[in-house]
Structure formats: structure tokens, C-alpha cells
Amino acid sequence: MSDVQLLVIAKAPVAGRSKTRLSPPCSPEEAAWLAEAALACTLQAVAVTPASRRVLVLDGEPGAWMPDGFQVLPQRGAGLDERLGAAFEDAGAPSLLIGMDTPQVTPTLLGEAVEALTTPGVDAVLGRATDGGWWAVGLRRPDPAAFLGVPMSMAQTHAAQLRRLAALGYRVEQLAELRDVDRFDDALAVAAEIPGSEFARRLREIGDGRR
């Protein structure tokens, strides 16, 4: 059992609020349906990764997609930077946090991230996303200053986050790079990586329904 907590920060999959950049070509309902699958795949990977606690930091209400073994904490704060800082404050540390945008994440990748975070001399871990953002961040201790004012959801977010951690004196271990599901091309590419997943099945069903 690891002493690291695993946090997933997510929006409840609701049409018009979830994965809006998938529309078009997806309808808002289809985008939310894919978001639900992405979240479910993510939670399944977290559920079988050794951790001291598993926490869903949620904007919205949990649904049938949520497995057992998770504590739910409500998101608080205005921008994503505030919500990230609050998530670490509320959950405590050491913690590794991921979003719902990488349904291809595996217990092996999460285990490697946890191992890196617990390596002596390491204060934080950060996983770059291919769009210039990040898919995972871990801290040995909660510190809202690690996030407040860092521009989020931009092409330079990973670089800005790395600079902030360095400015705070954190020794950072970088993780493997993953592709976020933000746009439809991303969804196609990620589904090709995990063809047997529920995410890929739903994407195929959406495509089949348009033929």
C-alpha cells in the first residue's frame, strides 16, 4: 500500500458542460457520453492502483459511472488554478492528481508516477500532455502557491507550471507524456491506443450511427 493519495479532478459528464470542444462534430449529448466513458476508464485505472486513499474532486454530482472505493470532495474556487490548489489542500498530501482527459492512463503509469513522487529528494512530479498542458501533477505537500496564477488550459501550461514549481524550490521529476482528449482528432487517436476500452467502443458507436 502506497502512502500517496490518488486524486481525480473532473466535471460530472453533463451535456453542454462536458467536453464541449468535441462539438462539432459530436452533439453535446454525444460529447457528454464520451466524457462519461473517459472518466469511467480513468477511475477504473485509479481504482486498481495501490494508494492510501482515492479521491474524486468533483464539479457536479456522482453518477453510476463512479466505482466503489472513492471519497468525493467538491471542487471549490473560481479558476482551475484555484481549484487545483484547493484540491491538494482539502485532500492533503502526498498526492498525485490527474484529470479525466486521459482514458488511456494505466495502473502501470500511475504506479510509476507514485514511485517517482516517493523517491527521496523529489518534491513534485509533472506529466506533460502533447498539447502543451499537463495530465498529472503530484506534490509531497499541499501548496496552493504551486498553482495560483499559473495559466491553465493553454499551450504553455506545462512550461509555466514547471517554472512555478522550480521557483518554489521544488525538485521535479517529469513523467511520461500523454495525449489529452480535447478535440475529436484527439479522441480518435486515443481510442486507437485503447481499442478494447469503453471509450473506444462509444466512439465507434457514434461513428457508426452517422453512416
Number of C-alpha atoms within 10 A of each C-alpha: 8 14 14 23 20 27 29 23 22 20 22 20 25 17 16 14 15 21 26 19 15 22 15 12 11 20 15 20 18 22 28 22 22 26 28 26 23 27 25 20 23 22 26 19 17 23 19 13 20 18 20 13 18 24 22 25 27 18 16 13 11 14 10 7 15 15 12 10 10 18 12 16 16 16 21 17 12 8 12 18 19 18 21 23 19 22 27 23 14 15 20 16 18 21 28 25 23 23 22 23 25 22 29 22 22 17 16 12 15 23 17 14 24 24 12 21 26 20 12 7 12 15 20 26 25 26 21 22 22 15 18 18 23 28 24 24 24 29 25 19 14 19 17 17 14 21 20 18 15 20 18 18 13 12 15 15 19 24 15 19 21 21 15 18 20 14 10 11 10 19 13 20 18 17 20 13 15 20 22 24 26 15 17 18 11 17 22 14 14 21 22 13 12 15 14 10 16 18 24 23 16 18 22 14 10 17 11 9 8 6 5
